[in-house]
Amino acid sequence: MRNIFDQYSQPENKVTHALITALTEDRKLLKPFLKMLDVKQPSGYEHLHIDQQCVPGSDLQSSLTDGELEKRGLPDGCIYDDEEWAVLIEVKVQAEISVDQLRRHRKTAEKYGYTNTNVVLITIDKPKRLPKWVKHIEWREVYTWFCNYRTTSYWANQLVQYIEVFETKMPEKDYEIRGTMTQFNGFHFSEKHPYTYQQGKRLVKLLHQELRQHKKLVSALDLDVNSTGRKGITRNPDGGVWDTITTVKASKFDSHTSHPHATVDLEPTQISPALTIPNSIRGGVRKKLAGIGIEGFADIIKEINRNMEPLYERVPSITPKIYIIQRYYKQMGAPARHDALLEVNIRTIASDVSSGVWKHQPMWCDAIYSILLNKKTNIQLGLRTFVAYDDRVMQSGPDAVNTVAEILIACKPIFDLFYETKIDASSERKKLAAVKV
């Protein structure tokens, strides 16, 4: 079914129409919206006109086609009174920014008597330089602002949903853009708005961006802040998605499978941040495990559990697990075939005294250690921590980001064991050069 906002073919015109429609249909949004833009309006808000693709005071209106609108050079949106005050809105999603275009908008408005004009530019990425008379705001800020009103305004909610869907579908329509229109603001799935693959794909990328900017996490796991994650976010059989954040050394010298790395999985009902120890890591799994012995391995799991304790109090649904898995792929891109999986709640290993909830079962630690030490096939080790979307900390963007970061940082003891810190940069460059040749 066609969305109520889909009236145009050009990306800029689509989202402008959605924005202008939301402001027109819910006039209560107009005053705080202009305040957010830092635009002062001299007269009453109830008398303002809101139009798309027009010049205030003229008869040039949006009955023109996309091509004709482009030739005329009309502003994408316009808010104005009956005297001399106006806000001229220019929206960029795919097209390049042109200061000359903004200057023409202002001069044209002045030609029709609007001498008190405010030029507002809405873009996906921040321009390098703009004239002082241009007020700039990013789409992420617009999206976040309307998110604050989505529970009280039907039209704000409609706009938020449209932007989310629009952003998800842009790659499918070959819209080449830089950055994102939305911003990570937590998980808000419900029976009315259930998890979908499209939303999962959008959110996992946004969360990835936030985690790359989390200074404590980046420092703890030596993450590459320039990591772009997986090239293609494919769909798991259950509709889930996952993305990876590589380490600095993996980005410089190897593939991510040569080092421990962080991943974030989004499933239909829960998120699971994970630290993965690939079978093919530098230095070898067996050699490092043999060096610390079973007691050393158990101590690492206990330390991770202690690191998790503050989260246990704050996040009721949290379930941290250590796992080993043997799997293979028939071909690239095909779903994994699982031959074996052993997954254990770390609280059953780390607790010295059985509680009413978790029973102390040290044999699981022995089993995992023994299998890894004596393995004769590819076996992956990892720690995954499951948190339900309806947990309160997942409802807020900053809280969700910090919780995911804390979970991954808590796993640092096992990361430190397997992360190869000494790499000869010159020899690695020679290897890469040989491969390219």
TAKANOR-V48658 format. One line per field, one symbol per residue. ss: DSSP state (2 for helix, 1 for strand, 0 for the rest). phi: phi as a letter, one per 20 degrees, with the letter a starting at -180 (. if undefined). psi: psi as a letter, one per 20 degrees, with the letter a starting at -180 (. if undefined). A space follows every 50 residues. Layout:
BEGIN
ss->???
phi->???
psi->???
END
This chain:
BEGIN
ss->00000000002222222222222220022222222200000000222011 11000000000000022222220000111100001111111000000022 22222222222000011111111000000000011111222222222000 00022222222222222222222000000000000000000000002222 22222222222200222222201000000000000000001111101222 22200222001111110001111111100000002222222222222222 22222222222222000011111111110000000011111111122222 00000000000022222222222000000111111111000222002222 2222222222022222220000002222222222220
phi->.fffefccefggffffgffffffffcfffffffffffmdedfdfffefdc cdlbdgnddecefffgffffffmfffbbcbdedcebdddddccdffecfg ffffgffffffeneeddcedddcedfffbbffededbeggffgfffgfdf edcgfffffgfffffgffegffemeecdncedcfcndcfbffcffcgfff fffffffgffffdefffgffdlfefefemffceeefgenfcbbcdeefff fecceffebgbeccdddgcbdcfbdddffeffnnfffffffdmfffffff fffffffegffgfecgefcecdbcbdbbcfbfneffeeebbcccffffee ffcfdfddefcffffffffffffdfcbfcddacccecffefgfeedgfff ffffffffffeggffffdefedcffffffffffffff
psi->ppqiinirhpgghghgggghgghghniihgghghhhilppphaqhijqqo rqmrppjrjorkiqrgghgghhkqqhqpprajejpqooppppghqqpohh ghhhgghgghhjjnimqoopporgqpqhpqqhjppqqqhhggghghhijh iioghghggghggggghhighhjkoorpaqhrqpkaplqahhmrpqgghg gghhgghggghijoggggggjlqoijpiaqgpnrprhjirrqqqorrghg hghariiiqqqqqppprhirqnqqopnqhkqpipggghghhirhghghhg ghggghhighhhhhnhipnpqqqqpprrphrpiqqqpohqpopppihhgh phppaigppomihhggggggghhjqjroppqrpppppqhjphiiipgggg ghggghghhhjhghghgioohopogghhhggghhgh.
END
